[in-house]
């Protein structure tokens, strides 16, 4: 019985560690995705400003 308990405990510890590692990887991906979305948003803003500047009448 003791061997079965220890075996199950070891399985659960391995699952726990795998879960923690997955969370860490997902957090890193989320951070990178946040940076990417910020860059895309900035690029859109610049392009919108350039497009608006082209539409504005030129004053002399």
CHARMM-style PDB file with segment names, atoms N, HN, CA, C and O in Angstrom:
ATOM      1  N   UNK     1       0.824  -1.195   0.000  1.00  0.00      PROA
ATOM      2  CA  UNK     1       0.000   0.000   0.000  1.00  0.00      PROA
ATOM      3  C   UNK     1       0.867   1.257   0.000  1.00  0.00      PROA
ATOM      4  O   UNK     1       0.577   2.217  -0.713  1.00  0.00      PROA
ATOM      5  N   UNK     2       1.929   1.246   0.800  1.00  0.00      PROA
ATOM      6  HN  UNK     2       2.165   0.466   1.379  1.00  0.00      PROA
ATOM      7  CA  UNK     2       2.803   2.410   0.892  1.00  0.00      PROA
ATOM      8  C   UNK     2       3.447   2.705  -0.464  1.00  0.00      PROA
ATOM      9  O   UNK     2       3.595   3.867  -0.844  1.00  0.00      PROA
ATOM     10  N   UNK     3       3.822   1.672  -1.178  1.00  0.00      PROA
ATOM     11  HN  UNK     3       3.702   0.728  -0.870  1.00  0.00      PROA
ATOM     12  CA  UNK     3       4.435   1.851  -2.493  1.00  0.00      PROA
ATOM     13  C   UNK     3       3.455   2.491  -3.474  1.00  0.00      PROA
ATOM     14  O   UNK     3       3.832   3.338  -4.283  1.00  0.00      PROA
ATOM     15  N   UNK     4       2.196   2.075  -3.389  1.00  0.00      PROA
ATOM     16  HN  UNK     4       1.889   1.387  -2.732  1.00  0.00      PROA
ATOM     17  CA  UNK     4       1.174   2.654  -4.263  1.00  0.00      PROA
ATOM     18  C   UNK     4       0.962   4.135  -3.954  1.00  0.00      PROA
ATOM     19  O   UNK     4       0.819   4.949  -4.866  1.00  0.00      PROA
ATOM     20  N   UNK     5       0.943   4.478  -2.669  1.00  0.00      PROA
ATOM     21  HN  UNK     5       1.060   3.816  -1.929  1.00  0.00      PROA
ATOM     22  CA  UNK     5       0.781   5.877  -2.274  1.00  0.00      PROA
ATOM     23  C   UNK     5       1.954   6.720  -2.776  1.00  0.00      PROA
ATOM     24  O   UNK     5       1.764   7.812  -3.311  1.00  0.00      PROA
ATOM     25  N   UNK     6       3.153   6.203  -2.599  1.00  0.00      PROA
ATOM     26  HN  UNK     6       3.308   5.316  -2.164  1.00  0.00      PROA
ATOM     27  CA  UNK     6       4.340   6.940  -3.050  1.00  0.00      PROA
ATOM     28  C   UNK     6       4.359   7.087  -4.571  1.00  0.00      PROA
ATOM     29  O   UNK     6       4.741   8.134  -5.094  1.00  0.00      PROA
ATOM     30  N   UNK     7       3.949   6.042  -5.270  1.00  0.00      PROA
ATOM     31  HN  UNK     7       3.639   5.192  -4.845  1.00  0.00      PROA
ATOM     32  CA  UNK     7       3.904   6.110  -6.734  1.00  0.00      PROA
ATOM     33  C   UNK     7       2.890   7.159  -7.175  1.00  0.00      PROA
ATOM     34  O   UNK     7       3.167   7.956  -8.072  1.00  0.00      PROA
ATOM     35  N   UNK     8       1.718   7.159  -6.548  1.00  0.00      PROA
ATOM     36  HN  UNK     8       1.493   6.512  -5.819  1.00  0.00      PROA
ATOM     37  CA  UNK     8       0.686   8.143  -6.914  1.00  0.00      PROA
ATOM     38  C   UNK     8       1.152   9.555  -6.574  1.00  0.00      PROA
ATOM     39  O   UNK     8       0.931  10.488  -7.346  1.00  0.00      PROA
ATOM     40  N   UNK     9       1.794   9.710  -5.426  1.00  0.00      PROA
ATOM     41  HN  UNK     9       1.974   8.952  -4.799  1.00  0.00      PROA
ATOM     42  CA  UNK     9       2.303  11.006  -5.010  1.00  0.00      PROA
ATOM     43  C   UNK     9       3.329  11.525  -6.023  1.00  0.00      PROA
ATOM     44  O   UNK     9       3.325  12.708  -6.362  1.00  0.00      PROA
ATOM     45  N   UNK    10       4.196  10.651  -6.497  1.00  0.00      PROA
ATOM     46  HN  UNK    10       4.200   9.690  -6.221  1.00  0.00      PROA
ATOM     47  CA  UNK    10       5.195  11.038  -7.480  1.00  0.00      PROA
ATOM     48  C   UNK    10       4.547  11.437  -8.814  1.00  0.00      PROA
ATOM     49  O   UNK    10       4.990  12.377  -9.473  1.00  0.00      PROA
ATOM     50  N   UNK    11       3.496  10.709  -9.196  1.00  0.00      PROA
ATOM     51  HN  UNK    11       3.136   9.946  -8.660  1.00  0.00      PROA
ATOM     52  CA  UNK    11       2.760  11.060 -10.420  1.00  0.00      PROA
ATOM     53  C   UNK    11       2.145  12.457 -10.292  1.00  0.00      PROA
ATOM     54  O   UNK    11       2.217  13.275 -11.209  1.00  0.00      PROA
ATOM     55  N   UNK    12       1.542  12.700  -9.137  1.00  0.00      PROA
ATOM     56  HN  UNK    12       1.484  12.036  -8.392  1.00  0.00      PROA
ATOM     57  CA  UNK    12       0.901  13.994  -8.924  1.00  0.00      PROA
ATOM     58  C   UNK    12       1.924  15.132  -8.879  1.00  0.00      PROA
ATOM     59  O   UNK    12       1.669  16.220  -9.395  1.00  0.00      PROA
ATOM     60  N   UNK    13       3.059  14.881  -8.273  1.00  0.00      PROA
ATOM     61  HN  UNK    13       3.266  13.997  -7.855  1.00  0.00      PROA
ATOM     62  CA  UNK    13       4.119  15.900  -8.247  1.00  0.00      PROA
ATOM     63  C   UNK    13       4.601  16.217  -9.657  1.00  0.00      PROA
ATOM     64  O   UNK    13       4.866  17.375  -9.979  1.00  0.00      PROA
ATOM     65  N   UNK    14       4.714  15.196 -10.493  1.00  0.00      PROA
ATOM     66  HN  UNK    14       4.498  14.256 -10.231  1.00  0.00      PROA
ATOM     67  CA  UNK    14       5.136  15.403 -11.874  1.00  0.00      PROA
ATOM     68  C   UNK    14       4.080  16.210 -12.635  1.00  0.00      PROA
ATOM     69  O   UNK    14       4.420  17.107 -13.408  1.00  0.00      PROA
ATOM     70  N   UNK    15       2.807  15.894 -12.418  1.00  0.00      PROA
ATOM     71  HN  UNK    15       2.531  15.166 -11.790  1.00  0.00      PROA
ATOM     72  CA  UNK    15       1.721  16.643 -13.062  1.00  0.00      PROA
ATOM     73  C   UNK    15       1.712  18.094 -12.599  1.00  0.00      PROA
ATOM     74  O   UNK    15       1.497  19.005 -13.398  1.00  0.00      PROA
ATOM     75  N   UNK    16       1.945  18.304 -11.308  1.00  0.00      PROA
ATOM     76  HN  UNK    16       2.119  17.563 -10.659  1.00  0.00      PROA
ATOM     77  CA  UNK    16       1.987  19.655 -10.759  1.00  0.00      PROA
ATOM     78  C   UNK    16       3.110  20.461 -11.403  1.00  0.00      PROA
ATOM     79  O   UNK    16       2.903  21.609 -11.794  1.00  0.00      PROA
ATOM     80  N   UNK    17       4.273  19.878 -11.513  1.00  0.00      PROA
ATOM     81  HN  UNK    17       4.441  18.945 -11.195  1.00  0.00      PROA
ATOM     82  CA  UNK    17       5.412  20.567 -12.127  1.00  0.00      PROA
ATOM     83  C   UNK    17       5.137  20.869 -13.598  1.00  0.00      PROA
ATOM     84  O   UNK    17       5.458  21.955 -14.080  1.00  0.00      PROA
ATOM     85  N   UNK    18       4.547  19.918 -14.308  1.00  0.00      PROA
ATOM     86  HN  UNK    18       4.286  19.036 -13.917  1.00  0.00      PROA
ATOM     87  CA  UNK    18       4.208  20.142 -15.715  1.00  0.00      PROA
ATOM     88  C   UNK    18       3.200  21.279 -15.850  1.00  0.00      PROA
ATOM     89  O   UNK    18       3.312  22.097 -16.763  1.00  0.00      PROA
ATOM     90  N   UNK    19       2.230  21.340 -14.964  1.00  0.00      PROA
ATOM     91  HN  UNK    19       2.139  20.676 -14.223  1.00  0.00      PROA
ATOM     92  CA  UNK    19       1.239  22.409 -14.974  1.00  0.00      PROA
ATOM     93  C   UNK    19       1.864  23.763 -14.701  1.00  0.00      PROA
ATOM     94  O   UNK    19       1.521  24.752 -15.347  1.00  0.00      PROA
ATOM     95  N   UNK    20       2.774  23.810 -13.752  1.00  0.00      PROA
ATOM     96  HN  UNK    20       3.053  23.006 -13.227  1.00  0.00      PROA
ATOM     97  CA  UNK    20       3.467  25.068 -13.449  1.00  0.00      PROA
ATOM     98  C   UNK    20       4.300  25.539 -14.641  1.00  0.00      PROA
ATOM     99  O   UNK    20       4.352  26.731 -14.946  1.00  0.00      PROA
ATOM    100  N   UNK    21       4.938  24.604 -15.294  1.00  0.00      PROA
ATOM    101  HN  UNK    21       4.896  23.636 -15.046  1.00  0.00      PROA
ATOM    102  CA  UNK    21       5.743  24.953 -16.459  1.00  0.00      PROA
ATOM    103  C   UNK    21       4.855  25.480 -17.589  1.00  0.00      PROA
ATOM    104  O   UNK    21       5.217  26.438 -18.272  1.00  0.00      PROA
ATOM    105  N   UNK    22       3.697  24.853 -17.781  1.00  0.00      PROA
ATOM    106  HN  UNK    22       3.403  24.075 -17.226  1.00  0.00      PROA
ATOM    107  CA  UNK    22       2.763  25.327 -18.811  1.00  0.00      PROA
ATOM    108  C   UNK    22       2.288  26.742 -18.517  1.00  0.00      PROA
ATOM    109  O   UNK    22       2.205  27.574 -19.421  1.00  0.00      PROA
ATOM    110  N   UNK    23       1.976  27.015 -17.255  1.00  0.00      PROA
ATOM    111  HN  UNK    23       2.043  26.340 -16.521  1.00  0.00      PROA
ATOM    112  CA  UNK    23       1.529  28.354 -16.871  1.00  0.00      PROA
ATOM    113  C   UNK    23       2.625  29.370 -17.156  1.00  0.00      PROA
ATOM    114  O   UNK    23       2.344  30.459 -17.657  1.00  0.00      PROA
ATOM    115  N   UNK    24       3.861  29.029 -16.846  1.00  0.00      PROA
ATOM    116  HN  UNK    24       4.089  28.145 -16.440  1.00  0.00      PROA
ATOM    117  CA  UNK    24       4.966  29.943 -17.099  1.00  0.00      PROA
ATOM    118  C   UNK    24       5.110  30.217 -18.598  1.00  0.00      PROA
ATOM    119  O   UNK    24       5.310  31.362 -19.001  1.00  0.00      PROA
ATOM    120  N   UNK    25       5.011  29.186 -19.411  1.00  0.00      PROA
ATOM    121  HN  UNK    25       4.848  28.256 -19.084  1.00  0.00      PROA
ATOM    122  CA  UNK    25       5.114  29.353 -20.859  1.00  0.00      PROA
ATOM    123  C   UNK    25       3.971  30.210 -21.396  1.00  0.00      PROA
ATOM    124  O   UNK    25       4.182  31.072 -22.250  1.00  0.00      PROA
ATOM    125  N   UNK    26       2.760  29.971 -20.893  1.00  0.00      PROA
ATOM    126  HN  UNK    26       2.589  29.271 -20.199  1.00  0.00      PROA
ATOM    127  CA  UNK    26       1.605  30.756 -21.336  1.00  0.00      PROA
ATOM    128  C   UNK    26       1.734  32.218 -20.917  1.00  0.00      PROA
ATOM    129  O   UNK    26       1.368  33.115 -21.677  1.00  0.00      PROA
ATOM    130  N   UNK    27       2.249  32.462 -19.718  1.00  0.00      PROA
ATOM    131  HN  UNK    27       2.546  31.733 -19.101  1.00  0.00      PROA
ATOM    132  CA  UNK    27       2.465  33.838 -19.276  1.00  0.00      PROA
ATOM    133  C   UNK    27       3.462  34.558 -20.183  1.00  0.00      PROA
ATOM    134  O   UNK    27       3.271  35.727 -20.520  1.00  0.00      PROA
ATOM    135  N   UNK    28       4.524  33.856 -20.575  1.00  0.00      PROA
ATOM    136  HN  UNK    28       4.680  32.907 -20.302  1.00  0.00      PROA
ATOM    137  CA  UNK    28       5.514  34.444 -21.468  1.00  0.00      PROA
ATOM    138  C   UNK    28       4.894  34.748 -22.839  1.00  0.00      PROA
ATOM    139  O   UNK    28       5.143  35.806 -23.418  1.00  0.00      PROA
ATOM    140  N   UNK    29       4.096  33.823 -23.344  1.00  0.00      PROA
ATOM    141  HN  UNK    29       3.894  32.964 -22.874  1.00  0.00      PROA
ATOM    142  CA  UNK    29       3.416  34.047 -24.633  1.00  0.00      PROA
ATOM    143  C   UNK    29       2.456  35.223 -24.541  1.00  0.00      PROA
ATOM    144  O   UNK    29       2.365  36.029 -25.467  1.00  0.00      PROA
ATOM    145  N   UNK    30       1.737  35.325 -23.422  1.00  0.00      PROA
ATOM    146  HN  UNK    30       1.811  34.671 -22.670  1.00  0.00      PROA
ATOM    147  CA  UNK    30       0.788  36.423 -23.228  1.00  0.00      PROA
ATOM    148  C   UNK    30       1.518  37.764 -23.221  1.00  0.00      PROA
ATOM    149  O   UNK    30       1.054  38.734 -23.820  1.00  0.00      PROA
ATOM    150  N   UNK    31       2.644  37.811 -22.550  1.00  0.00      PROA
ATOM    151  HN  UNK    31       3.021  37.022 -22.064  1.00  0.00      PROA
ATOM    152  CA  UNK    31       3.437  39.039 -22.515  1.00  0.00      PROA
ATOM    153  C   UNK    31       3.896  39.418 -23.912  1.00  0.00      PROA
ATOM    154  O   UNK    31       3.771  40.574 -24.316  1.00  0.00      PROA
ATOM    155  N   UNK    32       4.423  38.458 -24.648  1.00  0.00      PROA
ATOM    156  HN  UNK    32       4.524  37.519 -24.320  1.00  0.00      PROA
ATOM    157  CA  UNK    32       4.875  38.732 -26.011  1.00  0.00      PROA
ATOM    158  C   UNK    32       3.726  39.176 -26.904  1.00  0.00      PROA
ATOM    159  O   UNK    32       3.890  40.070 -27.734  1.00  0.00      PROA
ATOM    160  N   UNK    33       2.577  38.560 -26.739  1.00  0.00      PROA
ATOM    161  HN  UNK    33       2.444  37.833 -26.065  1.00  0.00      PROA
ATOM    162  CA  UNK    33       1.405  38.947 -27.531  1.00  0.00      PROA
ATOM    163  C   UNK    33       0.984  40.370 -27.200  1.00  0.00      PROA
ATOM    164  O   UNK    33       0.585  41.123 -28.088  1.00  0.00      PROA
ATOM    165  N   UNK    34       1.069  40.740 -25.935  1.00  0.00      PROA
ATOM    166  HN  UNK    34       1.394  40.128 -25.214  1.00  0.00      PROA
ATOM    167  CA  UNK    34       0.758  42.112 -25.529  1.00  0.00      PROA
ATOM    168  C   UNK    34       1.676  43.108 -26.214  1.00  0.00      PROA
ATOM    169  O   UNK    34       1.216  44.144 -26.694  1.00  0.00      PROA
ATOM    170  N   UNK    35       2.983  42.806 -26.267  1.00  0.00      PROA
ATOM    171  HN  UNK    35       3.357  41.965 -25.877  1.00  0.00      PROA
ATOM    172  CA  UNK    35       3.938  43.679 -26.959  1.00  0.00      PROA
ATOM    173  C   UNK    35       3.601  43.776 -28.444  1.00  0.00      PROA
ATOM    174  O   UNK    35       3.644  44.858 -29.029  1.00  0.00      PROA
ATOM    175  N   UNK    36       3.268  42.650 -29.042  1.00  0.00      PROA
ATOM    176  HN  UNK    36       3.233  41.771 -28.567  1.00  0.00      PROA
ATOM    177  CA  UNK    36       2.942  42.634 -30.465  1.00  0.00      PROA
ATOM    178  C   UNK    36       1.701  43.477 -30.743  1.00  0.00      PROA
ATOM    179  O   UNK    36       1.681  44.252 -31.699  1.00  0.00      PROA
ATOM    180  N   UNK    37       0.675  43.334 -29.921  1.00  0.00      PROA
ATOM    181  HN  UNK    37       0.692  42.705 -29.144  1.00  0.00      PROA
ATOM    182  CA  UNK    37      -0.551  44.110 -30.113  1.00  0.00      PROA
ATOM    183  C   UNK    37      -0.290  45.606 -29.929  1.00  0.00      PROA
ATOM    184  O   UNK    37      -0.878  46.426 -30.635  1.00  0.00      PROA
ATOM    185  N   UNK    38       0.573  45.962 -29.004  1.00  0.00      PROA
ATOM    186  HN  UNK    38       1.051  45.297 -28.431  1.00  0.00      PROA
ATOM    187  CA  UNK    38       0.919  47.366 -28.804  1.00  0.00      PROA
ATOM    188  C   UNK    38       1.624  47.926 -30.034  1.00  0.00      PROA
ATOM    189  O   UNK    38       1.328  49.040 -30.466  1.00  0.00      PROA
ATOM    190  N   UNK    39       2.558  47.158 -30.601  1.00  0.00      PROA
ATOM    191  HN  UNK    39       2.799  46.253 -30.250  1.00  0.00      PROA
ATOM    192  CA  UNK    39       3.263  47.597 -31.811  1.00  0.00      PROA
ATOM    193  C   UNK    39       2.296  47.759 -32.978  1.00  0.00      PROA
ATOM    194  O   UNK    39       2.370  48.740 -33.718  1.00  0.00      PROA
ATOM    195  N   UNK    40       1.388  46.798 -33.142  1.00  0.00      PROA
ATOM    196  HN  UNK    40       1.328  46.001 -32.541  1.00  0.00      PROA
ATOM    197  CA  UNK    40       0.408  46.863 -34.234  1.00  0.00      PROA
ATOM    198  C   UNK    40      -0.485  48.087 -34.053  1.00  0.00      PROA
ATOM    199  O   UNK    40      -0.763  48.802 -35.015  1.00  0.00      PROA
ATOM    200  N   UNK    41      -0.927  48.324 -32.842  1.00  0.00      PROA
ATOM    201  HN  UNK    41      -0.701  47.742 -32.060  1.00  0.00      PROA
ATOM    202  CA  UNK    41      -1.777  49.475 -32.554  1.00  0.00      PROA
ATOM    203  C   UNK    41      -1.050  50.774 -32.893  1.00  0.00      PROA
ATOM    204  O   UNK    41      -1.640  51.683 -33.478  1.00  0.00      PROA
ATOM    205  N   UNK    42       0.220  50.863 -32.530  1.00  0.00      PROA
ATOM    206  HN  UNK    42       0.700  50.125 -32.055  1.00  0.00      PROA
ATOM    207  CA  UNK    42       1.004  52.048 -32.856  1.00  0.00      PROA
ATOM    208  C   UNK    42       1.157  52.232 -34.353  1.00  0.00      PROA
ATOM    209  O   UNK    42       1.067  53.353 -34.853  1.00  0.00      PROA
ATOM    210  N   UNK    43       1.385  51.157 -35.066  1.00  0.00      PROA
ATOM    211  HN  UNK    43       1.459  50.246 -34.660  1.00  0.00      PROA
ATOM    212  CA  UNK    43       1.524  51.229 -36.522  1.00  0.00      PROA
ATOM    213  C   UNK    43       0.219  51.692 -37.164  1.00  0.00      PROA
ATOM    214  O   UNK    43       0.240  52.489 -38.102  1.00  0.00      PROA
ATOM    215  N   UNK    44      -0.899  51.207 -36.674  1.00  0.00      PROA
ATOM    216  HN  UNK    44      -0.915  50.559 -35.912  1.00  0.00      PROA
ATOM    217  CA  UNK    44      -2.199  51.628 -37.195  1.00  0.00      PROA
ATOM    218  C   UNK    44      -2.396  53.119 -36.961  1.00  0.00      PROA
ATOM    219  O   UNK    44      -2.858  53.841 -37.845  1.00  0.00      PROA
ATOM    220  N   UNK    45      -2.043  53.572 -35.763  1.00  0.00      PROA
ATOM    221  HN  UNK    45      -1.668  52.985 -35.045  1.00  0.00      PROA
ATOM    222  CA  UNK    45      -2.201  54.988 -35.445  1.00  0.00      PROA
ATOM    223  C   UNK    45      -1.368  55.859 -36.386  1.00  0.00      PROA
ATOM    224  O   UNK    45      -1.857  56.878 -36.873  1.00  0.00      PROA
ATOM    225  N   UNK    46      -0.126  55.475 -36.647  1.00  0.00      PROA
ATOM    226  HN  UNK    46       0.272  54.647 -36.252  1.00  0.00      PROA
ATOM    227  CA  UNK    46       0.737  56.233 -37.553  1.00  0.00      PROA
ATOM    228  C   UNK    46       0.135  56.265 -38.955  1.00  0.00      PROA
ATOM    229  O   UNK    46       0.087  57.319 -39.589  1.00  0.00      PROA
ATOM    230  N   UNK    47      -0.321  55.121 -39.434  1.00  0.00      PROA
ATOM    231  HN  UNK    47      -0.282  54.265 -38.919  1.00  0.00      PROA
ATOM    232  CA  UNK    47      -0.906  55.068 -40.779  1.00  0.00      PROA
ATOM    233  C   UNK    47      -2.182  55.901 -40.866  1.00  0.00      PROA
ATOM    234  O   UNK    47      -2.424  56.558 -41.878  1.00  0.00      PROA
ATOM    235  N   UNK    48      -2.997  55.878 -39.817  1.00  0.00      PROA
ATOM    236  HN  UNK    48      -2.800  55.345 -38.994  1.00  0.00      PROA
ATOM    237  CA  UNK    48      -4.200  56.712 -39.815  1.00  0.00      PROA
ATOM    238  C   UNK    48      -3.845  58.192 -39.853  1.00  0.00      PROA
ATOM    239  O   UNK    48      -4.503  58.970 -40.543  1.00  0.00      PROA
ATOM    240  N   UNK    49      -2.818  58.583 -39.121  1.00  0.00      PROA
ATOM    241  HN  UNK    49      -2.283  57.951 -38.561  1.00  0.00      PROA
ATOM    242  CA  UNK    49      -2.383  59.981 -39.124  1.00  0.00      PROA
ATOM    243  C   UNK    49      -1.833  60.378 -40.489  1.00  0.00      PROA
ATOM    244  O   UNK    49      -2.097  61.482 -40.967  1.00  0.00      PROA
ATOM    245  N   UNK    50      -1.084  59.501 -41.109  1.00  0.00      PROA
ATOM    246  HN  UNK    50      -0.870  58.605 -40.720  1.00  0.00      PROA
ATOM    247  CA  UNK    50      -0.562  59.799 -42.448  1.00  0.00      PROA
ATOM    248  C   UNK    50      -1.697  59.920 -43.464  1.00  0.00      PROA
ATOM    249  O   UNK    50      -1.681  60.808 -44.316  1.00  0.00      PROA
ATOM    250  N   UNK    51      -2.674  59.029 -43.371  1.00  0.00      PROA
ATOM    251  HN  UNK    51      -2.687  58.307 -42.679  1.00  0.00      PROA
ATOM    252  CA  UNK    51      -3.813  59.069 -44.288  1.00  0.00      PROA
ATOM    253  C   UNK    51      -4.612  60.351 -44.079  1.00  0.00      PROA
ATOM    254  O   UNK    51      -5.062  60.958 -45.052  1.00  0.00      PROA
ATOM    255  N   UNK    52      -4.798  60.773 -42.832  1.00  0.00      PROA
ATOM    256  HN  UNK    52      -4.433  60.280 -42.042  1.00  0.00      PROA
ATOM    257  CA  UNK    52      -5.535  61.997 -42.533  1.00  0.00      PROA
ATOM    258  C   UNK    52      -4.776  63.215 -43.047  1.00  0.00      PROA
ATOM    259  O   UNK    52      -5.389  64.170 -43.525  1.00  0.00      PROA
ATOM    260  N   UNK    53      -3.453  63.190 -42.951  1.00  0.00      PROA
ATOM    261  HN  UNK    53      -2.956  62.415 -42.563  1.00  0.00      PROA
ATOM    262  CA  UNK    53      -2.647  64.311 -43.420  1.00  0.00      PROA
ATOM    263  C   UNK    53      -2.748  64.450 -44.932  1.00  0.00      PROA
ATOM    264  O   UNK    53      -2.732  65.572 -45.440  1.00  0.00      PROA
ATOM    265  N   UNK    54      -2.849  63.358 -45.659  1.00  0.00      PROA
ATOM    266  HN  UNK    54      -2.861  62.447 -45.247  1.00  0.00      PROA
ATOM    267  CA  UNK    54      -2.988  63.405 -47.109  1.00  0.00      PROA
ATOM    268  C   UNK    54      -4.341  63.938 -47.514  1.00  0.00      PROA
ATOM    269  O   UNK    54      -4.454  64.579 -48.559  1.00  0.00      PROA
ATOM    270  N   UNK    55      -5.369  63.698 -46.726  1.00  0.00      PROA
ATOM    271  HN  UNK    55      -5.277  63.177 -45.877  1.00  0.00      PROA
ATOM    272  CA  UNK    55      -6.714  64.146 -47.036  1.00  0.00      PROA
ATOM    273  C   UNK    55      -6.924  65.625 -46.726  1.00  0.00      PROA
ATOM    274  O   UNK    55      -7.775  66.275 -47.334  1.00  0.00      PROA
ATOM    275  N   UNK    56      -6.157  66.152 -45.791  1.00  0.00      PROA
ATOM    276  HN  UNK    56      -5.466  65.625 -45.298  1.00  0.00      PROA
ATOM    277  CA  UNK    56      -6.307  67.545 -45.392  1.00  0.00      PROA
ATOM    278  C   UNK    56      -5.865  68.457 -46.536  1.00  0.00      PROA
ATOM    279  O   UNK    56      -4.878  68.169 -47.213  1.00  0.00      PROA
ATOM    280  N   UNK    57      -6.582  69.543 -46.753  1.00  0.00      PROA
ATOM    281  HN  UNK    57      -7.384  69.777 -46.204  1.00  0.00      PROA
ATOM    282  CA  UNK    57      -6.189  70.475 -47.822  1.00  0.00      PROA
ATOM    283  C   UNK    57      -4.872  71.170 -47.487  1.00  0.00      PROA
ATOM    284  O   UNK    57      -4.608  71.508 -46.333  1.00  0.00      PROA
ATOM    285  N   UNK    58      -4.067  71.372 -48.495  1.00  0.00      PROA
ATOM    286  HN  UNK    58      -4.281  71.097 -49.433  1.00  0.00      PROA
ATOM    287  CA  UNK    58      -2.757  72.022 -48.312  1.00  0.00      PROA
ATOM    288  C   UNK    58      -2.975  73.523 -48.267  1.00  0.00      PROA
ATOM    289  O   UNK    58      -3.561  74.094 -49.187  1.00  0.00      PROA
ATOM    290  N   UNK    59      -2.511  74.164 -47.211  1.00  0.00      PROA
ATOM    291  HN  UNK    59      -2.035  73.700 -46.464  1.00  0.00      PROA
ATOM    292  CA  UNK    59      -2.652  75.602 -47.068  1.00  0.00      PROA
ATOM    293  C   UNK    59      -1.312  76.275 -47.339  1.00  0.00      PROA
ATOM    294  O   UNK    59      -0.273  75.842 -46.841  1.00  0.00      PROA
ATOM    295  N   UNK    60      -1.352  77.339 -48.137  1.00  0.00      PROA
ATOM    296  HN  UNK    60      -2.197  77.690 -48.542  1.00  0.00      PROA
ATOM    297  CA  UNK    60      -0.117  78.037 -48.497  1.00  0.00      PROA
ATOM    298  C   UNK    60       0.071  79.284 -47.709  1.00  0.00      PROA
ATOM    299  OT1 UNK    60       1.064  79.987 -47.895  1.00  0.00      PROA
TER     300      UNK     60
END
